[in-house]
Amino acid sequence: MNSLILATLAAAGNVLGALVVVRQLRGGLRFIEGLIAFGAGFMLAVVLVGVLPEVFHNGAVLPGVFVFAGYFGVHVSQHVFTQHFHYGVETHRVEARAGFSALVGLSIHSLFDGVAIAAGMLVSPNLGVLLFLAVFLHKLPEGVTIASLVMAGGQGARRAVGAASVLGLATVLGVLLTERAAPLAAQGLALAAGVTLYVAASDLVPEFQAKRGWKTALPFFGGAAAFFVTHMLLERWVG
């Protein structure tokens, strides 16, 4: 499947999440919040089982530098340049510039979502699809996050959906840049591994790890199990 098509589908997740916020669809919000644990499990499995073995297959040290750069880069974009950020619905009033700074930080991250999809497809269609699914699963809560932040800053529904659309466009741009820039094509998978690892372990997991019991543990491990099932099906159908 074409990387650009996958990126466009992933970008639609941002807009869908935003629409759930602006239309106040409570059932949709509960579903997306529940998806955070599932998405974290799936993303961690993709990175640890699917991506990192490809990155380090020849034993080189340099890819590890790019994995760290991706991880560190997302931390800087979200927690240095962004005034206020966490995944999920923003329930408190914030300054209008908080939404703008979050949009800048998440746009950088979304750019590398596109890089992840394109770099994965360059390795194999199976890995590209798995990375697309990992991206899509966090695009929904990402759309909820940016839309609720924009509205908490006093902006209207149109700007909230517009902000989510910007994130989607950044994802598509990431694919286009990877397909045209040799350095991204060469090191994009390692960068994407660091970015995906950060989003899963440092953004999504803290959103539910304080909760005890099986309510969040089951979807978390279910997400990891879904990776293995999907991987097996892709190997059987695509080869």
Secondary structure, DSSP 8 states (H G I E B T S, - for coil): --HHHHHHHHHHHHHHHHHHHHTT-HHHHHHHHHHHHHHHHHHHHIIIIIIHHHHTTT--SHHHHHHHHHHHHHHHHHHTS-SS--SS---S---HHHHHHHHHHHHHHHHHHHHHHHHHHHH-HHHHHHHHHHHHHHHHHHHHHHHHHHHHTT--HHHHHHHHHHHHHHHHHHHHHHHH-HHHHHHHHHHHHHHHHHIIIIIIHHHHTTS-SHHHHHHHHHHHHHHHHHHHHHHHHT-
